[in-house]
Amino acid sequence: MHHQTIRHGLKIPALALALLAPPALAAEPGALPPAAGAAMAQMASPQAISEYRRKLREYQEARAAFEAEAGTYWSSIAEKRRGRNAKRREHLAITLDDYVLTQPPVYTGPKRPVSPSPEAEEPREPRERKYIPVAADLLKAAADYFQWTPERPANELEFKRAYARFASSAGLTREQAVRVYAFETGGNGSHASQSGFHGSHAISTAIGYNQLLTTNTVELLAEQGESFVKLLTARAATLSGPARLTMERKVAVLKKMVALARSVPDDWSQHEKIGDTPQGWALHAMVLDIDVGPMLQTHKLLTSVIFARIKGYTRPLSAAELEMMNLTGDGTGLDMVTMPPAMRDVVPTSNFFQRGGYERNPVAIRHNTVAKLLAVTDQRMDSNSNLPGARELAAAF
């Protein structure tokens, strides 16, 4: 799953920075016009170019050494994880020896130098940035592929009440639902809150109270979709007139979406492939629907509760423990949840991530043991649960 990161720090608005900045260089005596400065940059001296290339070699050597060290570390993380999984299949006890107990290496070498001249710059492969769809893309995809638009709530409280009713009937507690909502959305999020969305771009497809990714939605529709269809069909039977027609139309669309989600093997990577297509974006639009959205949000958490129970963990999951499973996946999260307190204090959080996911998660890096990560999660839940959005959700239960 996506991860919601915790961010701290003071950000000064750009306008304030501009006001605090010194007068522009162009107004200073002897300052060069931009065109002249650019021309001089292209006329870098042989000594400057030689110095740049020396620094570049030093950087490349330091970086290569770090990558070799990091590669060995993360390979050992994967090897230990495979070993733990094998021991669990054999119902053997997990000990500290089954984890990597050192923290990941951190690069401390020189920074990549800045070239004094375009000609001296070493060529770099361009980075391809995958487009992240936002709610408008999901709605367009649903209209394009299914000629359908999700039924949105009249207001946020309506969605919260629908979510609370379904979550309660399914077996989630108010504490679990509210505290996960408080952590995932910051305590004031809407049913359409998207990770890192600030008006045009997002950092993830994660949407809603529990921040479902497109892959989560595809997987839930594949595994739970038939039960959703039965529930909505029964609900349609209690309605009449236009309301009944609207619900029957929604059921027909949902059936087609479930069929698409089930058209591939029930495997995360296969669901991810669908989720990366416009058709998958259309399925993800169901997260925004007043009827299906609460079902998806609930089952995202409920599947973790059921998974833990099947694996023999009968004690009720705290909201922080449930969030660990929501954050890292059920199997990996349960690894943390079932860990004895004494081990939690010494086992690094890196044991529960892939390298890329860990390096993009400042919370896991800063709070770098299981005990610290659980503690900061609880603290953030405590704080955000007092915000208006979380209090409103709590009152809806």
Order of alpha helices (4+ residues) and beta strands (2+ residues): alpha-alpha-alpha-alpha-alpha-alpha-alpha-alpha-alpha-alpha-alpha-alpha-alpha-alpha-alpha-alpha-alpha-alpha
